[in-house]
Amino acid sequence: MPAPKRALIVIDVQNDYFAGPVQVQYPPREESIGNIASAIDAATAAGLPVVSLQHTFPADFPVFADGSEGWKLHPEVEQRVTAEWKMATKQTGSVFGGTDVAEWLAEKGVDTITLVGYMTNNCVLSTAAHAETLGLAVEVLSDATGAINLANEAGSVSAEQLHTTLMVLLNSNFAAVGATSAWTDALSGGTALEKDNLVASAVAGAQAHS
């Protein structure tokens, strides 16, 4: 198979995810930001296109308020930004909603996007599902993304359980899921991360829970 024509998509790696009500809980923040930095460094060394997104709300919002300290990119990302990066702001979960990211990727000839950043349970999930409608293959780096604890009228779930469940879900259909180290090896070898499929995952699931 031909080598994937990748772009790295760095989703909302902003300071508000490291403090406050949407603080990422799993995987541990300091681990995921280290892996995000490693993925950026590998992408830069390989000459991959890089897109960085910032979720943006009006100035009076409690999180991601436009121009606030919490809205700014985490220093590990900010210090790596170059003039070649595509920078964009967004107001929806998907990085494609209300942005020109899809068009920019098409101009670069990209057929595969690699997702890192936050949150697994919102923007990563939404972007992976949206990419299917655009004909883009998706890779998600499990240790360079992260989730939060959630509770509402429907129930409650820990960040670890949520993240793990969504990695299984994504790998069953929407994305190839792997660790940053595995992706770096695939990048060096010009290969794609391996992905499962819904039928195989369903059969294995039935056997595991019979």
C-alpha positions as CSV (number, residue, x, y, z in Angstrom):
1,M,0.0,0.0,0.0
2,P,1.2,3.6,-0.7
3,A,2.5,5.5,2.3
4,P,-0.2,7.7,4.0
5,K,-0.1,11.4,3.2
6,R,-0.4,12.5,6.7
7,A,-1.1,15.8,8.6
8,L,-0.8,16.2,12.3
9,I,-3.9,17.9,13.9
10,V,-3.2,19.4,17.3
11,I,-6.6,19.9,18.8
12,D,-7.2,22.6,21.5
13,V,-4.0,22.0,23.5
14,Q,-4.9,25.1,25.6
15,N,-4.1,26.1,29.2
16,D,-7.7,25.7,30.4
17,Y,-7.3,21.9,30.0
18,F,-4.6,22.0,32.7
19,A,-6.6,23.9,35.4
20,G,-10.3,24.6,36.1
21,P,-13.5,22.7,35.4
22,V,-12.3,21.0,32.2
23,Q,-9.0,19.9,33.5
24,V,-7.9,16.7,31.7
25,Q,-7.8,13.7,34.1
26,Y,-6.8,10.7,32.0
27,P,-4.3,9.9,30.7
28,P,-2.3,12.0,33.2
29,R,-1.9,15.5,31.8
30,E,1.8,15.7,32.1
31,E,2.1,12.4,30.2
32,S,-0.2,13.4,27.4
33,I,1.4,16.8,26.9
34,G,4.8,15.2,26.7
35,N,3.5,12.8,24.0
36,I,1.9,15.6,22.1
37,A,5.2,17.4,22.1
38,S,6.9,14.2,20.9
39,A,4.4,13.8,18.1
40,I,4.9,17.4,17.0
41,D,8.6,17.0,16.9
42,A,8.3,13.8,14.9
43,A,5.9,15.5,12.5
44,T,8.2,18.5,12.1
45,A,11.2,16.3,11.4
46,A,9.3,14.4,8.8
47,G,8.0,17.5,7.1
48,L,4.3,16.8,7.8
49,P,1.7,19.6,7.6
50,V,0.6,20.6,11.1
51,V,-2.7,22.2,12.0
52,S,-3.3,23.7,15.5
53,L,-6.8,24.6,16.7
54,Q,-8.0,26.7,19.6
55,H,-11.5,26.4,20.9
56,T,-12.8,30.0,21.2
57,F,-15.7,31.4,23.2
58,P,-16.7,35.1,23.9
59,A,-14.7,37.0,26.5
60,D,-17.2,36.4,29.3
61,F,-17.2,32.6,29.1
62,P,-15.7,30.6,32.0
63,V,-13.5,28.6,29.7
64,F,-11.7,29.3,26.4
65,A,-12.6,33.0,26.7
66,D,-11.1,34.7,23.6
67,G,-7.7,36.1,24.4
68,S,-7.6,34.9,28.0
69,E,-4.7,33.0,29.6
70,G,-6.7,29.8,29.6
71,W,-7.5,30.2,25.9
72,K,-3.8,30.4,25.0
73,L,-1.9,27.4,23.7
74,H,0.0,25.3,26.3
75,P,3.7,26.4,26.3
76,E,4.8,23.0,25.0
77,V,2.8,23.7,21.9
78,E,3.3,27.4,21.6
79,Q,7.1,27.1,21.6
80,R,6.9,24.7,18.7
81,V,4.6,26.7,16.4
82,T,6.2,27.7,13.0
83,A,5.1,29.9,10.2
84,E,4.3,26.8,8.2
85,W,1.6,25.7,10.6
86,K,-2.1,26.2,9.8
87,M,-3.6,28.0,12.8
88,A,-7.4,28.2,13.3
89,T,-10.0,28.9,15.9
90,K,-13.3,26.9,16.2
91,Q,-16.6,26.9,18.1
92,T,-17.7,23.4,17.4
93,G,-16.4,19.9,18.4
94,S,-15.1,19.0,14.9
95,V,-12.1,20.8,13.6
96,F,-13.9,21.0,10.3
97,G,-16.9,22.9,11.6
98,G,-16.8,26.5,10.5
99,T,-13.1,26.4,9.5
100,D,-11.2,26.0,6.2
101,V,-9.1,23.2,7.6
102,A,-10.6,20.6,5.2
103,E,-9.8,22.8,2.2
104,W,-6.2,23.4,3.5
105,L,-5.6,19.7,3.9
106,A,-6.9,19.0,0.4
107,E,-4.5,21.6,-1.0
108,K,-1.7,19.7,0.7
109,G,-2.8,16.4,-0.8
110,V,-3.5,14.9,2.7
111,D,-5.4,11.6,2.9
112,T,-4.7,10.7,6.6
113,I,-5.0,12.9,9.7
114,T,-3.4,12.1,13.0
115,L,-5.2,13.5,16.0
116,V,-3.6,14.6,19.2
117,G,-5.0,16.9,21.9
118,Y,-8.2,17.4,23.9
119,M,-10.8,16.1,24.6
120,T,-11.2,12.5,23.7
121,N,-14.8,12.7,24.6
122,N,-15.6,15.8,22.5
123,C,-13.4,17.3,19.8
124,V,-11.3,14.1,19.1
125,L,-14.4,12.0,18.7
126,S,-16.3,14.6,16.7
127,T,-13.4,15.2,14.4
128,A,-12.8,11.5,13.7
129,A,-16.5,10.9,12.9
130,H,-16.6,14.0,10.7
131,A,-13.5,13.0,8.8
132,E,-15.3,9.8,7.6
133,T,-17.7,12.0,5.6
134,L,-14.7,13.8,4.0
135,G,-13.0,10.6,2.9
136,L,-10.0,11.1,5.2
137,A,-8.4,8.2,7.1
138,V,-7.9,9.0,10.8
139,E,-5.3,8.0,13.4
140,V,-5.7,8.8,17.1
141,L,-2.8,8.7,19.5
142,S,-4.2,7.2,22.7
143,D,-1.5,8.6,25.0
144,A,-1.5,12.0,23.4
145,T,-5.2,12.7,24.0
146,G,-7.2,12.9,27.2
147,A,-10.6,12.8,28.8
148,I,-12.4,14.3,31.8
149,N,-14.7,12.8,34.5
150,L,-18.3,13.3,33.6
151,A,-21.6,13.2,35.5
152,N,-25.1,14.2,34.5
153,E,-28.7,13.0,34.6
154,A,-27.7,10.0,32.4
155,G,-25.1,8.8,34.9
156,S,-21.4,9.2,35.7
157,V,-18.2,7.9,34.3
158,S,-14.6,8.3,35.2
159,A,-12.1,9.8,32.8
160,E,-10.2,6.6,32.5
161,Q,-13.3,4.5,31.7
162,L,-14.5,7.1,29.3
163,H,-11.1,7.4,27.5
164,T,-10.6,3.7,27.3
165,T,-14.1,3.1,26.0
166,L,-13.8,5.7,23.3
167,M,-10.4,4.3,22.2
168,V,-12.1,1.0,21.7
169,L,-15.0,2.6,19.9
170,L,-12.8,4.7,17.6
171,N,-10.6,1.7,16.7
172,S,-13.7,-0.4,15.8
173,N,-14.6,1.9,12.9
174,F,-13.6,5.6,12.8
175,A,-9.8,5.6,13.4
176,A,-6.7,3.6,13.8
177,V,-5.7,3.9,17.5
178,G,-2.1,3.6,18.7
179,A,0.5,4.9,21.1
180,T,2.7,7.8,20.1
181,S,5.8,5.5,19.9
182,A,4.0,3.1,17.5
183,W,2.9,6.1,15.4
184,T,6.4,7.5,15.3
185,D,7.7,4.0,14.1
186,A,4.9,3.9,11.4
187,L,5.8,7.5,10.3
188,S,9.5,6.5,10.0
189,G,8.5,3.4,8.0
190,G,6.0,5.1,5.8
191,T,3.2,2.7,7.0
192,A,-0.3,3.2,8.4
193,L,-1.3,2.3,12.0
194,E,-3.3,-0.8,12.0
195,K,-7.1,-0.4,12.5
196,D,-9.7,-3.0,13.4
197,N,-13.2,-3.0,11.9
198,L,-16.8,-3.1,13.3
199,V,-17.5,-6.7,12.5
200,A,-14.3,-8.1,13.9
201,S,-14.7,-6.0,17.0
202,A,-18.3,-7.2,17.4
203,V,-17.2,-10.8,17.1
204,A,-14.4,-10.4,19.6
205,G,-16.7,-8.4,21.9
206,A,-19.3,-11.2,21.8
207,Q,-16.6,-13.8,22.7
208,A,-15.2,-11.6,25.5
209,H,-18.5,-11.1,27.2
210,S,-20.3,-14.4,26.6
